[in-house]
Amino acid sequence: MEAQKILDKDNPVPLMIQLKNAIEKQIIEGVFEDQLPSERELMRRYDVSRSTVREAINALVREGVLVKKHGKGTYVSIKSIDSWLGQLSSTTEVIRGLGMKPGAQLIEFKRVTPPERVQEYTGFKEAYFLKRLRLADGKPIGLEQQYYPLFIGEQLQEYKLDDVTLYDVIQQELGIPFLEANQKITIGSISEQDMEYLKVDVGIQTLKAERIIKGQNETIIEYEEAFYRGDMYAFELNLSRKFG
């Protein structure tokens, strides 16, 4: 892989940021799964100085993507999260299944008039809007934004929403079963404020997940629009073909 195809020295974006993004991309694609190449190898591969390599690595260490092990080298510290496809699981369940500690930080919960696109999807003229930062082992992994019909949102006001698993509350405590869900996963951009929440650099693309959950009689229970750090999520499908 030629260095000039990865880093553009005429680009106003600093080389350190370009290198950091390139390393993250290699992690997402599974090229770097365990130990990172040596500083010398990264210098050669990307045609940059040692100081640029060290600045990029130190930035990724601060974000929790990499970890330095004294006398051994630099390692990928984020576990890839294979999830969502083929089953309806909460973020909390996914994180626990990987042996990591789930967490959430409430950012906003209020009654709103949803954006037109949400109204088109859901039919909600008014709804309760919930926004939370999701954490795995204390590290930010995603921003989840949900719209709930009024009858659910009014009941959720009784709960401390940065402590609960919403799926458990809605199904087990409110007695509202989930019967089906439709989810679309794409690449999306987020605001500078949301980048600060996720601790990612300006210009980084995130994985965007849109999900609609329905209950009895096709009633929409939840519309979610969530953004996840691409260096922390991977998706795996097992496919088969029937011959005949």
C-alpha positions in Angstrom: 0.0 0.0 0.0 1.6 3.3 -1.1 1.8 6.0 1.5 0.7 8.8 -0.8 -2.6 6.9 -1.4 -3.4 7.2 2.3 -1.9 10.5 3.5 -2.1 13.7 1.6 0.6 16.1 2.6 -1.1 19.0 0.7 -4.3 18.4 2.7 -5.0 21.1 5.4 -5.9 18.4 7.8 -2.8 17.7 9.9 -0.8 14.6 9.1 -1.3 13.4 12.7 -5.1 13.4 12.3 -4.9 11.8 8.9 -2.7 9.0 10.4 -4.9 8.6 13.4 -7.9 8.2 11.0 -6.0 5.7 8.8 -5.0 3.6 11.8 -8.7 3.6 13.0 -9.8 2.5 9.6 -7.3 -0.4 9.6 -8.7 -1.4 13.0 -12.3 -1.3 11.7 -11.4 -3.4 8.7 -9.6 -6.0 10.9 -6.1 -5.3 9.5 -4.9 -4.4 13.0 -6.6 -6.9 15.4 -4.1 -7.3 18.2 -0.7 -5.6 18.3 0.0 -2.5 16.3 3.0 -2.4 14.0 6.1 -0.8 15.4 6.7 2.9 15.2 9.4 2.3 12.6 7.0 0.2 10.4 4.3 2.9 10.7 6.8 5.5 9.7 7.7 3.5 6.6 4.2 2.5 5.7 2.8 6.0 5.9 5.9 8.0 5.1 5.7 10.2 8.2 8.0 11.2 11.0 8.3 9.4 14.3 6.8 12.4 16.1 3.7 12.2 13.9 3.3 8.5 14.6 3.7 9.0 18.3 1.1 11.9 18.4 -1.4 9.7 16.5 -0.9 6.7 18.7 -1.1 8.9 21.9 -4.4 10.3 20.7 -5.8 6.8 20.1 -4.5 5.8 23.6 -6.3 8.7 25.2 -9.5 7.7 23.4 -9.2 4.1 24.6 -8.8 2.6 21.2 -5.2 1.6 21.8 -3.3 0.6 25.0 0.4 0.6 25.6 1.9 -2.3 27.4 5.3 -1.5 28.9 8.1 -3.4 27.2 5.7 -5.2 24.8 4.3 -2.6 22.4 0.9 -1.0 21.5 -2.2 -3.1 21.3 -5.8 -2.7 20.1 -7.9 -2.4 23.3 -11.4 -2.2 21.9 -13.3 -5.4 21.5 -15.3 -5.7 18.3 -19.0 -5.9 19.0 -20.8 -8.4 16.7 -24.5 -7.8 17.1 -27.9 -6.8 16.0 -28.2 -8.8 12.8 -30.9 -11.5 13.1 -31.9 -10.7 16.7 -33.3 -7.9 18.7 -30.9 -7.2 21.5 -30.4 -4.1 23.7 -27.1 -2.4 23.7 -26.8 -3.4 27.4 -27.2 -7.1 26.5 -24.6 -6.8 23.7 -22.0 -5.2 25.9 -22.6 -7.6 28.8 -22.3 -10.6 26.4 -18.8 -9.4 25.6 -17.8 -9.4 29.3 -17.8 -5.6 29.4 -19.6 -3.3 31.8 -22.5 -1.4 30.2 -23.3 2.2 31.2 -25.4 5.2 30.1 -25.4 8.9 30.6 -28.7 10.8 30.2 -28.3 13.8 28.0 -31.9 14.8 27.3 -35.5 13.6 28.0 -38.5 15.7 27.0 -41.8 16.0 25.2 -41.3 17.3 21.7 -42.8 17.7 18.3 -40.7 15.2 16.3 -38.9 16.2 13.0 -41.0 15.6 9.9 -39.0 12.6 8.8 -39.8 10.9 12.2 -43.4 11.8 11.9 -43.5 10.2 8.5 -42.0 7.0 9.9 -44.0 6.8 13.0 -47.2 8.9 12.7 -46.2 10.6 16.0 -47.4 14.2 16.1 -46.0 14.5 19.6 -43.6 12.2 21.4 -41.1 11.9 24.1 -37.5 12.3 23.0 -34.7 10.5 24.8 -31.0 11.0 24.2 -28.3 8.9 26.0 -24.5 8.4 25.7 -23.8 4.7 25.8 -20.6 3.4 27.6 -18.7 0.1 27.6 -16.2 -0.3 30.4 -16.6 3.5 30.9 -15.7 4.4 27.3 -18.2 6.2 25.1 -19.3 3.9 22.2 -22.5 5.5 20.9 -25.2 8.1 21.1 -28.8 6.7 21.1 -31.8 8.9 20.3 -35.3 7.4 20.8 -38.8 8.7 20.2 -41.6 7.1 22.2 -45.4 7.5 21.9 -46.8 9.7 24.7 -48.3 6.7 26.7 -44.9 5.2 27.0 -42.9 8.4 27.5 -45.2 9.5 30.4 -44.5 6.2 32.2 -40.7 6.4 31.6 -40.6 9.7 33.5 -40.8 7.6 36.7 -37.4 5.9 36.0 -33.8 7.0 36.4 -33.0 6.7 32.7 -29.2 6.6 33.0 -29.5 3.4 35.1 -32.0 1.2 33.4 -32.2 -1.1 30.4 -35.1 0.4 28.5 -36.1 -2.8 26.8 -36.5 -4.5 30.2 -38.5 -1.6 31.6 -40.8 -1.4 28.6 -41.4 -5.1 28.3 -41.2 -6.4 31.8 -42.3 -3.5 34.0 -44.7 -1.7 31.6 -45.9 -5.0 30.1 -45.5 -3.9 26.5 -44.1 -6.7 24.4 -41.9 -6.3 21.3 -43.1 -8.3 18.4 -41.0 -7.2 15.5 -38.3 -4.7 14.5 -36.9 -3.2 11.3 -33.3 -1.9 11.3 -31.2 -0.1 8.8 -27.4 0.4 9.2 -25.6 3.0 7.2 -22.7 5.5 7.6 -23.7 8.9 9.1 -22.3 12.2 10.2 -22.8 13.8 13.6 -22.6 17.3 15.0 -19.5 18.7 16.6 -21.3 18.6 20.0 -22.0 14.9 19.5 -18.4 14.3 18.4 -17.4 15.7 21.8 -19.7 13.2 23.6 -18.2 10.3 21.6 -14.6 11.7 21.9 -13.9 11.4 18.2 -12.3 13.9 15.8 -14.1 16.2 13.4 -14.8 14.5 10.1 -15.0 10.9 11.5 -17.9 8.9 10.1 -20.0 6.9 12.5 -22.2 3.8 12.0 -25.8 5.0 11.9 -28.6 2.7 13.0 -32.3 3.4 12.4 -34.7 1.1 14.1 -38.4 0.8 14.4 -39.9 -1.5 17.0 -43.5 -2.6 16.8 -45.8 -4.3 19.3 -49.3 -5.7 19.1 -51.5 -4.5 16.3 -48.5 -3.0 14.5 -48.3 -0.3 17.2 -45.0 1.5 17.0 -43.3 1.4 20.4 -40.0 3.0 19.6 -38.2 4.9 16.8 -34.4 5.0 17.3 -31.7 6.8 15.5 -28.3 5.9 17.0 -24.7 6.7 16.1 -21.9 4.4 17.1 -18.1 4.7 16.9 -16.9 2.7 13.9 -13.8 1.5 15.7 -16.0 -0.3 18.3 -18.6 -2.1 16.2 -18.3 -4.9 13.6 -21.1 -6.9 12.0 -20.9 -10.5 11.0 -23.5 -12.5 9.0 -23.6 -16.2 8.4 -25.1 -16.8 5.0 -26.2 -19.9 3.2 -27.5 -20.7 -0.3 -30.2 -23.2 -1.1 -29.6 -25.2 -4.2 -32.3 -26.9 -6.1 
